[in-house]
C-alpha cells in the first residue's frame, strides 16, 4: 500500500510538471494560443513568470516525480516548491484576468488550471507529510540565521510594498497597475499578505529560536520563495526589456540577488536533512516487501 502511494505521488508530480510546461508553452511566452484577458503591462509580467514555470518549476516537478517513483528520499524536498508555486500561479491565472474588459480566450484553459491547482495542493500536502519524517537540521548556525534574516527581510519588503500600494488606492491616488488590472492587483496582495508573508515571517522567527517545526517549514517556504522571487525577477526583466513605463532596474537587481541567495540556501538544505532512523527502517521494509 505504501509503495502505491509513492507511485501515485510520483505520477501526480510528473503530471504537474508536464501540465505546468504545457501551460507555459501554450501561453504568451511561446505560442500565444492562450491569450489572457489582461493589459499589456500585466502580460509583460506574466511572460517573466512563465519563464520560471517552463525552465525551473516544470523540470523540478518532473524530476521529483521520477525520484518518487524510484523511492528516493529527495523527492518530496524537490516536489513541494513547484507544487506550491503551481497552486499560487494558477489561482492567479484563473481569477486575476479582467474577462469583460480585455480581449482574450484564457477562459478555455480554466479546466487545465483547475487540474494544476488540484495537483498542486495534493502534491504539496503529500510532500509535507513526508518531510515530517525528516530530521530537521540546518547545515550550520550561520545558514540558519542567514535564512531567517533573508525570510524576514524579504517578507517585510513585500509587505511594505504591497501596503504602500493599498494605501495609495485608499487615498484615491490609484497606481497604473490598479487602474489597468484591479482584480489581479488585489488578488496578488491578498495571497501574499494573507498566506505567503505570514508563513515566511513565522518560519524566520522560528529559525531564530531554533524550533524544529520552523526548520521543516523553512524548507517548504524557501523552495517556494525561490520560484516566486525568481518569477518576480523575470517579470521585472520582461518589463525592462519592453521599456514598460513602470519598469524598475533596482527591483530587478534586488530580486535577482534575492533569488540567487534563496536558491543557494535551498541547495544547502537539500544536502543537510536526512531521513530519521524510523523512516530509514520504513524504506528498508518497503524495499524488502
Secondary structure, 3 states (H helix, E strand, C coil): CHHHHHHHHHHHHHHHHHHHHHHHHHCCCCCCCCCCCCCHHHHHHHHHHHHHHHHHHHHHHHHHHHHHHCCCCCHHHHHHHHHHHHHHHHHHHHHCCCCCCCCCCHHHHHHHHHHHHHHHHHHHHHHHHHHCCECCCCCCHHHHHHHHHHHHHHHHHHHHHHHHHHHHHHHCCCCHHHHHCHHHHHHHHHHHHHHHHHHHHHHHHHHHCCCHHHHHHHHHHHHHHHHHHHHHHHHHHHHHHCCCCCCCHHHHHHHHHHHHHHHHHHHHHHHHCCECHHHHHHHHHHHHC
